Every structure is written in structure tokens, then in C-alpha cells.
Amino acid sequence: MYRSSMFREALEIIMLNLPNIGLRNVKPLELAILQTSEDADDALRIMADVRAYFQGMCLNSFFRYYHLTIPGTALDTIC
């Protein structure tokens, strides 16, 4: 892959200075983690939050149903 000489010089400076801040044995490709996340990452986080929200609602509904149908169980203290 073609990289400009300016990019290569900047990357070399970065790689040479990483040990100065305590980062040793870092490969150039590992620096990609530092880049900002893409839109797809944000969408996945939102979907995970929505799923967790609805799973919590379903679990809460289960406890309420179980409590109403079988009184005197150990779940009385939870609901």
C-alpha cells in the first residue's frame, strides 16, 4: 500500500516516542485502536442498550408473574 513520505515520517516519529511515555513493543497497526469509532460502533452500542432495557423489563415481568401465581415463595423478597 502506498503511503506518502510525510505519513511515514510522522509514523516513525510517533513510534520512536512511544517508549518515552511507557509504551513498548507497540506495532504500527495497534495504533488503529486510538482512532475514533465508526458510526457502526455507535449503532451497535445503541442496539445493545435497547436489548438490555427490554430484557430487564421481561425479567421484572417474570418476577411479578411468579410472585402473583406462587405466593409465599423466596421471590417475595425480590418484588
CORQUI-V612309 format. One record per pair of residues at least 24 apart in sequence whose ideal C-beta (glycine too) atoms are under 8 Angstrom apart, sorted by the first residue. I is the first residue (numbers start at 1). J is the second residue. If there is no record, write none. Layout:
BEGIN
I|J ; I|J
END
This chain:
BEGIN
none
END
